[in-house]
Amino acid sequence: MYDNFLSLLEQSGKTPYQVSKETGISTATLSNWKQGNYKPKTDKLKILADYFGVTVDYFLQGNQKFNVAVVKK
């Protein structure tokens, strides 16, 4: 799951810090997800999916490429 998030970061040119500030998902949550200490809840995945313009399933499936349409704030 986190690999897909990393792919979205790369495609969008965003940092985890920027995503945190723009979505309200804490950097600690993103860090714990990265370290494998935490699996994000559906509500957090929905926020990220909406932010990046992908579906929640994108995070649940294997690593795949997707055209990102990040909402500008």
PDB file of N, CA, C and O in Angstrom, chain B, residues numbered from 101:
ATOM      1  N   MET B 101       0.811  -1.196   0.000  1.00  0.00           N
ATOM      2  CA  MET B 101       0.000   0.000   0.000  1.00  0.00           C
ATOM      3  C   MET B 101       0.857   1.264   0.000  1.00  0.00           C
ATOM      4  O   MET B 101       0.602   2.190  -0.770  1.00  0.00           O
ATOM      5  N   TYR B 102       1.859   1.302   0.852  1.00  0.00           N
ATOM      6  CA  TYR B 102       2.662   2.519   0.943  1.00  0.00           C
ATOM      7  C   TYR B 102       3.427   2.777  -0.350  1.00  0.00           C
ATOM      8  O   TYR B 102       3.682   3.929  -0.703  1.00  0.00           O
ATOM      9  N   ASP B 103       3.794   1.705  -1.059  1.00  0.00           N
ATOM     10  CA  ASP B 103       4.487   1.886  -2.337  1.00  0.00           C
ATOM     11  C   ASP B 103       3.619   2.684  -3.310  1.00  0.00           C
ATOM     12  O   ASP B 103       4.128   3.509  -4.068  1.00  0.00           O
ATOM     13  N   ASN B 104       2.326   2.439  -3.286  1.00  0.00           N
ATOM     14  CA  ASN B 104       1.429   3.188  -4.160  1.00  0.00           C
ATOM     15  C   ASN B 104       1.382   4.653  -3.744  1.00  0.00           C
ATOM     16  O   ASN B 104       1.324   5.539  -4.597  1.00  0.00           O
ATOM     17  N   PHE B 105       1.406   4.912  -2.448  1.00  0.00           N
ATOM     18  CA  PHE B 105       1.452   6.280  -1.952  1.00  0.00           C
ATOM     19  C   PHE B 105       2.735   6.967  -2.424  1.00  0.00           C
ATOM     20  O   PHE B 105       2.700   8.114  -2.871  1.00  0.00           O
ATOM     21  N   LEU B 106       3.866   6.265  -2.324  1.00  0.00           N
ATOM     22  CA  LEU B 106       5.139   6.822  -2.782  1.00  0.00           C
ATOM     23  C   LEU B 106       5.099   7.146  -4.272  1.00  0.00           C
ATOM     24  O   LEU B 106       5.621   8.172  -4.711  1.00  0.00           O
ATOM     25  N   SER B 107       4.483   6.273  -5.029  1.00  0.00           N
ATOM     26  CA  SER B 107       4.354   6.506  -6.460  1.00  0.00           C
ATOM     27  C   SER B 107       3.551   7.772  -6.734  1.00  0.00           C
ATOM     28  O   SER B 107       3.895   8.554  -7.621  1.00  0.00           O
ATOM     29  N   LEU B 108       2.490   7.970  -5.977  1.00  0.00           N
ATOM     30  CA  LEU B 108       1.672   9.168  -6.135  1.00  0.00           C
ATOM     31  C   LEU B 108       2.447  10.425  -5.745  1.00  0.00           C
ATOM     32  O   LEU B 108       2.322  11.468  -6.387  1.00  0.00           O
ATOM     33  N   LEU B 109       3.244  10.316  -4.691  1.00  0.00           N
ATOM     34  CA  LEU B 109       4.082  11.448  -4.292  1.00  0.00           C
ATOM     35  C   LEU B 109       5.034  11.816  -5.418  1.00  0.00           C
ATOM     36  O   LEU B 109       5.183  12.988  -5.764  1.00  0.00           O
ATOM     37  N   GLU B 110       5.669  10.814  -5.978  1.00  0.00           N
ATOM     38  CA  GLU B 110       6.638  11.040  -7.049  1.00  0.00           C
ATOM     39  C   GLU B 110       5.968  11.678  -8.261  1.00  0.00           C
ATOM     40  O   GLU B 110       6.482  12.647  -8.820  1.00  0.00           O
ATOM     41  N   GLN B 111       4.830  11.138  -8.662  1.00  0.00           N
ATOM     42  CA  GLN B 111       4.138  11.644  -9.844  1.00  0.00           C
ATOM     43  C   GLN B 111       3.626  13.072  -9.642  1.00  0.00           C
ATOM     44  O   GLN B 111       3.581  13.861 -10.586  1.00  0.00           O
ATOM     45  N   SER B 112       3.244  13.393  -8.416  1.00  0.00           N
ATOM     46  CA  SER B 112       2.657  14.707  -8.146  1.00  0.00           C
ATOM     47  C   SER B 112       3.694  15.751  -7.738  1.00  0.00           C
ATOM     48  O   SER B 112       3.412  16.949  -7.743  1.00  0.00           O
ATOM     49  N   GLY B 113       4.891  15.293  -7.385  1.00  0.00           N
ATOM     50  CA  GLY B 113       5.915  16.219  -6.917  1.00  0.00           C
ATOM     51  C   GLY B 113       5.660  16.730  -5.505  1.00  0.00           C
ATOM     52  O   GLY B 113       6.209  17.757  -5.106  1.00  0.00           O
ATOM     53  N   LYS B 114       4.842  16.029  -4.758  1.00  0.00           N
ATOM     54  CA  LYS B 114       4.510  16.416  -3.381  1.00  0.00           C
ATOM     55  C   LYS B 114       5.402  15.677  -2.394  1.00  0.00           C
ATOM     56  O   LYS B 114       5.965  14.628  -2.709  1.00  0.00           O
ATOM     57  N   THR B 115       5.522  16.239  -1.200  1.00  0.00           N
ATOM     58  CA  THR B 115       6.217  15.573  -0.100  1.00  0.00           C
ATOM     59  C   THR B 115       5.167  15.080   0.888  1.00  0.00           C
ATOM     60  O   THR B 115       4.034  15.561   0.885  1.00  0.00           O
ATOM     61  N   PRO B 116       5.544  14.114   1.738  1.00  0.00           N
ATOM     62  CA  PRO B 116       4.593  13.689   2.772  1.00  0.00           C
ATOM     63  C   PRO B 116       4.142  14.861   3.650  1.00  0.00           C
ATOM     64  O   PRO B 116       2.991  14.911   4.082  1.00  0.00           O
ATOM     65  N   TYR B 117       5.053  15.798   3.909  1.00  0.00           N
ATOM     66  CA  TYR B 117       4.713  16.966   4.722  1.00  0.00           C
ATOM     67  C   TYR B 117       3.624  17.796   4.040  1.00  0.00           C
ATOM     68  O   TYR B 117       2.663  18.215   4.686  1.00  0.00           O
ATOM     69  N   GLN B 118       3.775  18.032   2.741  1.00  0.00           N
ATOM     70  CA  GLN B 118       2.760  18.797   2.009  1.00  0.00           C
ATOM     71  C   GLN B 118       1.417  18.092   2.037  1.00  0.00           C
ATOM     72  O   GLN B 118       0.381  18.720   2.258  1.00  0.00           O
ATOM     73  N   VAL B 119       1.437  16.791   1.812  1.00  0.00           N
ATOM     74  CA  VAL B 119       0.191  16.022   1.826  1.00  0.00           C
ATOM     75  C   VAL B 119      -0.452  16.102   3.205  1.00  0.00           C
ATOM     76  O   VAL B 119      -1.668  16.256   3.322  1.00  0.00           O
ATOM     77  N   SER B 120       0.359  15.999   4.237  1.00  0.00           N
ATOM     78  CA  SER B 120      -0.146  16.090   5.604  1.00  0.00           C
ATOM     79  C   SER B 120      -0.848  17.426   5.836  1.00  0.00           C
ATOM     80  O   SER B 120      -1.970  17.468   6.339  1.00  0.00           O
ATOM     81  N   LYS B 121      -0.184  18.501   5.469  1.00  0.00           N
ATOM     82  CA  LYS B 121      -0.751  19.840   5.686  1.00  0.00           C
ATOM     83  C   LYS B 121      -2.018  20.062   4.867  1.00  0.00           C
ATOM     84  O   LYS B 121      -2.947  20.725   5.329  1.00  0.00           O
ATOM     85  N   GLU B 122      -2.061  19.512   3.656  1.00  0.00           N
ATOM     86  CA  GLU B 122      -3.192  19.753   2.768  1.00  0.00           C
ATOM     87  C   GLU B 122      -4.363  18.801   2.993  1.00  0.00           C
ATOM     88  O   GLU B 122      -5.473  19.071   2.534  1.00  0.00           O
ATOM     89  N   THR B 123      -4.129  17.687   3.696  1.00  0.00           N
ATOM     90  CA  THR B 123      -5.210  16.720   3.931  1.00  0.00           C
ATOM     91  C   THR B 123      -5.634  16.628   5.394  1.00  0.00           C
ATOM     92  O   THR B 123      -6.724  16.147   5.704  1.00  0.00           O
ATOM     93  N   GLY B 124      -4.763  17.095   6.290  1.00  0.00           N
ATOM     94  CA  GLY B 124      -5.058  16.958   7.715  1.00  0.00           C
ATOM     95  C   GLY B 124      -4.652  15.616   8.291  1.00  0.00           C
ATOM     96  O   GLY B 124      -4.907  15.346   9.465  1.00  0.00           O
ATOM     97  N   ILE B 125      -4.025  14.769   7.488  1.00  0.00           N
ATOM     98  CA  ILE B 125      -3.516  13.484   7.975  1.00  0.00           C
ATOM     99  C   ILE B 125      -2.122  13.752   8.532  1.00  0.00           C
ATOM    100  O   ILE B 125      -1.257  14.271   7.827  1.00  0.00           O
ATOM    101  N   SER B 126      -1.910  13.404   9.773  1.00  0.00           N
ATOM    102  CA  SER B 126      -0.657  13.770  10.442  1.00  0.00           C
ATOM    103  C   SER B 126       0.553  13.102   9.796  1.00  0.00           C
ATOM    104  O   SER B 126       0.458  12.019   9.220  1.00  0.00           O
ATOM    105  N   THR B 127       1.686  13.778   9.908  1.00  0.00           N
ATOM    106  CA  THR B 127       2.931  13.204   9.412  1.00  0.00           C
ATOM    107  C   THR B 127       3.284  11.947  10.205  1.00  0.00           C
ATOM    108  O   THR B 127       3.907  11.029   9.672  1.00  0.00           O
ATOM    109  N   ALA B 128       2.889  11.905  11.468  1.00  0.00           N
ATOM    110  CA  ALA B 128       3.133  10.708  12.290  1.00  0.00           C
ATOM    111  C   ALA B 128       2.368   9.517  11.719  1.00  0.00           C
ATOM    112  O   ALA B 128       2.891   8.404  11.678  1.00  0.00           O
ATOM    113  N   THR B 129       1.138   9.749  11.282  1.00  0.00           N
ATOM    114  CA  THR B 129       0.344   8.679  10.679  1.00  0.00           C
ATOM    115  C   THR B 129       1.020   8.179   9.411  1.00  0.00           C
ATOM    116  O   THR B 129       1.141   6.972   9.203  1.00  0.00           O
ATOM    117  N   LEU B 130       1.459   9.100   8.568  1.00  0.00           N
ATOM    118  CA  LEU B 130       2.136   8.707   7.329  1.00  0.00           C
ATOM    119  C   LEU B 130       3.444   7.975   7.623  1.00  0.00           C
ATOM    120  O   LEU B 130       3.777   7.004   6.945  1.00  0.00           O
ATOM    121  N   SER B 131       4.179   8.433   8.623  1.00  0.00           N
ATOM    122  CA  SER B 131       5.439   7.793   9.000  1.00  0.00           C
ATOM    123  C   SER B 131       5.201   6.387   9.539  1.00  0.00           C
ATOM    124  O   SER B 131       5.923   5.454   9.189  1.00  0.00           O
ATOM    125  N   ASN B 132       4.194   6.236  10.385  1.00  0.00           N
ATOM    126  CA  ASN B 132       3.870   4.905  10.920  1.00  0.00           C
ATOM    127  C   ASN B 132       3.414   3.960   9.823  1.00  0.00           C
ATOM    128  O   ASN B 132       3.692   2.762   9.871  1.00  0.00           O
ATOM    129  N   TRP B 133       2.720   4.493   8.844  1.00  0.00           N
ATOM    130  CA  TRP B 133       2.297   3.695   7.700  1.00  0.00           C
ATOM    131  C   TRP B 133       3.533   3.236   6.933  1.00  0.00           C
ATOM    132  O   TRP B 133       3.635   2.067   6.560  1.00  0.00           O
ATOM    133  N   LYS B 134       4.460   4.138   6.699  1.00  0.00           N
ATOM    134  CA  LYS B 134       5.687   3.813   5.981  1.00  0.00           C
ATOM    135  C   LYS B 134       6.474   2.722   6.689  1.00  0.00           C
ATOM    136  O   LYS B 134       6.995   1.811   6.046  1.00  0.00           O
ATOM    137  N   GLN B 135       6.561   2.810   8.012  1.00  0.00           N
ATOM    138  CA  GLN B 135       7.335   1.856   8.805  1.00  0.00           C
ATOM    139  C   GLN B 135       6.608   0.527   9.011  1.00  0.00           C
ATOM    140  O   GLN B 135       7.176  -0.413   9.569  1.00  0.00           O
ATOM    141  N   GLY B 136       5.367   0.448   8.565  1.00  0.00           N
ATOM    142  CA  GLY B 136       4.604  -0.785   8.709  1.00  0.00           C
ATOM    143  C   GLY B 136       3.986  -0.948  10.081  1.00  0.00           C
ATOM    144  O   GLY B 136       3.495  -2.028  10.410  1.00  0.00           O
ATOM    145  N   ASN B 137       3.999   0.107  10.898  1.00  0.00           N
ATOM    146  CA  ASN B 137       3.416   0.052  12.236  1.00  0.00           C
ATOM    147  C   ASN B 137       1.912   0.297  12.218  1.00  0.00           C
ATOM    148  O   ASN B 137       1.225   0.108  13.222  1.00  0.00           O
ATOM    149  N   TYR B 138       1.419   0.717  11.070  1.00  0.00           N
ATOM    150  CA  TYR B 138       0.051   1.191  10.997  1.00  0.00           C
ATOM    151  C   TYR B 138      -0.489   0.914   9.613  1.00  0.00           C
ATOM    152  O   TYR B 138       0.201   1.133   8.617  1.00  0.00           O
ATOM    153  N   LYS B 139      -1.713   0.436   9.543  1.00  0.00           N
ATOM    154  CA  LYS B 139      -2.415   0.312   8.278  1.00  0.00           C
ATOM    155  C   LYS B 139      -3.524   1.355   8.315  1.00  0.00           C
ATOM    156  O   LYS B 139      -4.367   1.332   9.211  1.00  0.00           O
ATOM    157  N   PRO B 140      -3.531   2.257   7.362  1.00  0.00           N
ATOM    158  CA  PRO B 140      -4.497   3.351   7.409  1.00  0.00           C
ATOM    159  C   PRO B 140      -5.940   2.858   7.337  1.00  0.00           C
ATOM    160  O   PRO B 140      -6.263   1.897   6.639  1.00  0.00           O
ATOM    161  N   LYS B 141      -6.778   3.542   8.074  1.00  0.00           N
ATOM    162  CA  LYS B 141      -8.197   3.222   8.064  1.00  0.00           C
ATOM    163  C   LYS B 141      -8.811   3.731   6.771  1.00  0.00           C
ATOM    164  O   LYS B 141      -8.247   4.588   6.091  1.00  0.00           O
ATOM    165  N   THR B 142      -9.958   3.197   6.451  1.00  0.00           N
ATOM    166  CA  THR B 142     -10.644   3.530   5.210  1.00  0.00           C
ATOM    167  C   THR B 142     -10.887   5.027   5.073  1.00  0.00           C
ATOM    168  O   THR B 142     -10.783   5.569   3.973  1.00  0.00           O
ATOM    169  N   ASP B 143     -11.209   5.705   6.177  1.00  0.00           N
ATOM    170  CA  ASP B 143     -11.483   7.145   6.073  1.00  0.00           C
ATOM    171  C   ASP B 143     -10.236   7.916   5.650  1.00  0.00           C
ATOM    172  O   ASP B 143     -10.332   8.881   4.893  1.00  0.00           O
ATOM    173  N   LYS B 144      -9.073   7.499   6.131  1.00  0.00           N
ATOM    174  CA  LYS B 144      -7.822   8.161   5.744  1.00  0.00           C
ATOM    175  C   LYS B 144      -7.479   7.846   4.283  1.00  0.00           C
ATOM    176  O   LYS B 144      -7.023   8.719   3.545  1.00  0.00           O
ATOM    177  N   LEU B 145      -7.701   6.603   3.878  1.00  0.00           N
ATOM    178  CA  LEU B 145      -7.457   6.236   2.483  1.00  0.00           C
ATOM    179  C   LEU B 145      -8.376   7.014   1.551  1.00  0.00           C
ATOM    180  O   LEU B 145      -7.972   7.401   0.455  1.00  0.00           O
ATOM    181  N   LYS B 146      -9.597   7.241   1.981  1.00  0.00           N
ATOM    182  CA  LYS B 146     -10.559   8.007   1.169  1.00  0.00           C
ATOM    183  C   LYS B 146     -10.071   9.442   0.996  1.00  0.00           C
ATOM    184  O   LYS B 146     -10.145   9.995  -0.102  1.00  0.00           O
ATOM    185  N   ILE B 147      -9.579  10.039   2.061  1.00  0.00           N
ATOM    186  CA  ILE B 147      -9.049  11.399   1.987  1.00  0.00           C
ATOM    187  C   ILE B 147      -7.880  11.448   1.001  1.00  0.00           C
ATOM    188  O   ILE B 147      -7.813  12.340   0.155  1.00  0.00           O
ATOM    189  N   LEU B 148      -6.960  10.489   1.114  1.00  0.00           N
ATOM    190  CA  LEU B 148      -5.806  10.453   0.219  1.00  0.00           C
ATOM    191  C   LEU B 148      -6.233  10.186  -1.224  1.00  0.00           C
ATOM    192  O   LEU B 148      -5.706  10.795  -2.155  1.00  0.00           O
ATOM    193  N   ALA B 149      -7.185   9.279  -1.403  1.00  0.00           N
ATOM    194  CA  ALA B 149      -7.675   8.971  -2.745  1.00  0.00           C
ATOM    195  C   ALA B 149      -8.293  10.201  -3.393  1.00  0.00           C
ATOM    196  O   ALA B 149      -8.025  10.498  -4.557  1.00  0.00           O
ATOM    197  N   ASP B 150      -9.114  10.910  -2.642  1.00  0.00           N
ATOM    198  CA  ASP B 150      -9.727  12.133  -3.171  1.00  0.00           C
ATOM    199  C   ASP B 150      -8.663  13.180  -3.487  1.00  0.00           C
ATOM    200  O   ASP B 150      -8.738  13.868  -4.505  1.00  0.00           O
ATOM    201  N   TYR B 151      -7.694  13.292  -2.623  1.00  0.00           N
ATOM    202  CA  TYR B 151      -6.620  14.271  -2.800  1.00  0.00           C
ATOM    203  C   TYR B 151      -5.844  14.021  -4.094  1.00  0.00           C
ATOM    204  O   TYR B 151      -5.561  14.951  -4.849  1.00  0.00           O
ATOM    205  N   PHE B 152      -5.504  12.755  -4.339  1.00  0.00           N
ATOM    206  CA  PHE B 152      -4.708  12.408  -5.504  1.00  0.00           C
ATOM    207  C   PHE B 152      -5.541  12.099  -6.745  1.00  0.00           C
ATOM    208  O   PHE B 152      -4.989  11.937  -7.833  1.00  0.00           O
ATOM    209  N   GLY B 153      -6.847  12.018  -6.596  1.00  0.00           N
ATOM    210  CA  GLY B 153      -7.698  11.726  -7.738  1.00  0.00           C
ATOM    211  C   GLY B 153      -7.663  10.282  -8.169  1.00  0.00           C
ATOM    212  O   GLY B 153      -7.771   9.972  -9.356  1.00  0.00           O
ATOM    213  N   VAL B 154      -7.509   9.390  -7.193  1.00  0.00           N
ATOM    214  CA  VAL B 154      -7.522   7.954  -7.456  1.00  0.00           C
ATOM    215  C   VAL B 154      -8.624   7.320  -6.608  1.00  0.00           C
ATOM    216  O   VAL B 154      -9.304   8.006  -5.845  1.00  0.00           O
ATOM    217  N   THR B 155      -8.790   6.024  -6.748  1.00  0.00           N
ATOM    218  CA  THR B 155      -9.774   5.312  -5.929  1.00  0.00           C
ATOM    219  C   THR B 155      -9.092   4.736  -4.690  1.00  0.00           C
ATOM    220  O   THR B 155      -7.869   4.604  -4.652  1.00  0.00           O
ATOM    221  N   VAL B 156      -9.875   4.401  -3.697  1.00  0.00           N
ATOM    222  CA  VAL B 156      -9.346   3.731  -2.498  1.00  0.00           C
ATOM    223  C   VAL B 156      -8.711   2.406  -2.906  1.00  0.00           C
ATOM    224  O   VAL B 156      -7.698   1.998  -2.338  1.00  0.00           O
ATOM    225  N   ASP B 157      -9.307   1.737  -3.886  1.00  0.00           N
ATOM    226  CA  ASP B 157      -8.755   0.464  -4.357  1.00  0.00           C
ATOM    227  C   ASP B 157      -7.329   0.597  -4.856  1.00  0.00           C
ATOM    228  O   ASP B 157      -6.558  -0.361  -4.791  1.00  0.00           O
ATOM    229  N   TYR B 158      -6.969   1.771  -5.354  1.00  0.00           N
ATOM    230  CA  TYR B 158      -5.603   1.993  -5.816  1.00  0.00           C
ATOM    231  C   TYR B 158      -4.601   1.675  -4.709  1.00  0.00           C
ATOM    232  O   TYR B 158      -3.555   1.078  -4.964  1.00  0.00           O
ATOM    233  N   PHE B 159      -4.926   2.074  -3.482  1.00  0.00           N
ATOM    234  CA  PHE B 159      -4.024   1.826  -2.354  1.00  0.00           C
ATOM    235  C   PHE B 159      -4.046   0.363  -1.915  1.00  0.00           C
ATOM    236  O   PHE B 159      -3.059  -0.141  -1.378  1.00  0.00           O
ATOM    237  N   LEU B 160      -5.153  -0.309  -2.141  1.00  0.00           N
ATOM    238  CA  LEU B 160      -5.313  -1.669  -1.669  1.00  0.00           C
ATOM    239  C   LEU B 160      -4.737  -2.700  -2.634  1.00  0.00           C
ATOM    240  O   LEU B 160      -4.486  -3.842  -2.250  1.00  0.00           O
ATOM    241  N   GLN B 161      -4.528  -2.297  -3.879  1.00  0.00           N
ATOM    242  CA  GLN B 161      -4.000  -3.210  -4.877  1.00  0.00           C
ATOM    243  C   GLN B 161      -2.489  -3.091  -4.959  1.00  0.00           C
ATOM    244  O   GLN B 161      -1.887  -2.223  -4.328  1.00  0.00           O
ATOM    245  N   GLY B 162      -1.893  -3.959  -5.731  1.00  0.00           N
ATOM    246  CA  GLY B 162      -0.449  -3.954  -5.899  1.00  0.00           C
ATOM    247  C   GLY B 162       0.045  -2.687  -6.549  1.00  0.00           C
ATOM    248  O   GLY B 162      -0.745  -1.858  -7.001  1.00  0.00           O
ATOM    249  N   ASN B 163       1.353  -2.540  -6.596  1.00  0.00           N
ATOM    250  CA  ASN B 163       1.976  -1.348  -7.159  1.00  0.00           C
ATOM    251  C   ASN B 163       1.563  -1.181  -8.614  1.00  0.00           C
ATOM    252  O   ASN B 163       1.713  -2.096  -9.424  1.00  0.00           O
ATOM    253  N   GLN B 164       1.040  -0.004  -8.936  1.00  0.00           N
ATOM    254  CA  GLN B 164       0.592   0.278 -10.284  1.00  0.00           C
ATOM    255  C   GLN B 164       0.750   1.761 -10.577  1.00  0.00           C
ATOM    256  O   GLN B 164       0.761   2.589  -9.666  1.00  0.00           O
ATOM    257  N   LYS B 165       0.870   2.081 -11.832  1.00  0.00           N
ATOM    258  CA  LYS B 165       0.982   3.485 -12.233  1.00  0.00           C
ATOM    259  C   LYS B 165      -0.422   4.055 -12.450  1.00  0.00           C
ATOM    260  O   LYS B 165      -1.341   3.344 -12.857  1.00  0.00           O
ATOM    261  N   PHE B 166      -0.563   5.324 -12.175  1.00  0.00           N
ATOM    262  CA  PHE B 166      -1.838   5.997 -12.310  1.00  0.00           C
ATOM    263  C   PHE B 166      -1.561   7.450 -12.605  1.00  0.00           C
ATOM    264  O   PHE B 166      -0.651   8.036 -12.019  1.00  0.00           O
ATOM    265  N   ASN B 167      -2.318   8.038 -13.493  1.00  0.00           N
ATOM    266  CA  ASN B 167      -2.164   9.465 -13.752  1.00  0.00           C
ATOM    267  C   ASN B 167      -2.762  10.235 -12.607  1.00  0.00           C
ATOM    268  O   ASN B 167      -3.935  10.059 -12.277  1.00  0.00           O
ATOM    269  N   VAL B 168      -1.968  11.087 -12.000  1.00  0.00           N
ATOM    270  CA  VAL B 168      -2.380  11.818 -10.801  1.00  0.00           C
ATOM    271  C   VAL B 168      -2.977  13.159 -11.181  1.00  0.00           C
ATOM    272  O   VAL B 168      -2.458  13.880 -12.033  1.00  0.00           O
ATOM    273  N   ALA B 169      -4.081  13.468 -10.523  1.00  0.00           N
ATOM    274  CA  ALA B 169      -4.722  14.782 -10.687  1.00  0.00           C
ATOM    275  C   ALA B 169      -4.870  15.398  -9.300  1.00  0.00           C
ATOM    276  O   ALA B 169      -5.962  15.413  -8.731  1.00  0.00           O
ATOM    277  N   VAL B 170      -3.773  15.900  -8.766  1.00  0.00           N
ATOM    278  CA  VAL B 170      -3.787  16.459  -7.418  1.00  0.00           C
ATOM    279  C   VAL B 170      -4.578  17.753  -7.407  1.00  0.00           C
ATOM    280  O   VAL B 170      -4.400  18.618  -8.265  1.00  0.00           O
ATOM    281  N   VAL B 171      -5.450  17.868  -6.429  1.00  0.00           N
ATOM    282  CA  VAL B 171      -6.226  19.074  -6.269  1.00  0.00           C
ATOM    283  C   VAL B 171      -5.307  20.179  -5.751  1.00  0.00           C
ATOM    284  O   VAL B 171      -4.660  20.015  -4.717  1.00  0.00           O
ATOM    285  N   LYS B 172      -5.249  21.276  -6.448  1.00  0.00           N
ATOM    286  CA  LYS B 172      -4.410  22.396  -6.024  1.00  0.00           C
ATOM    287  C   LYS B 172      -5.109  23.160  -4.932  1.00  0.00           C
ATOM    288  O   LYS B 172      -6.295  23.468  -5.041  1.00  0.00           O
ATOM    289  N   LYS B 173      -4.370  23.472  -3.862  1.00  0.00           N
ATOM    290  CA  LYS B 173      -4.943  24.226  -2.740  1.00  0.00           C
ATOM    291  C   LYS B 173      -4.156  25.465  -2.523  1.00  0.00           C
ATOM    292  O   LYS B 173      -4.470  26.246  -1.624  1.00  0.00           O
TER     293      LYS B 173
END
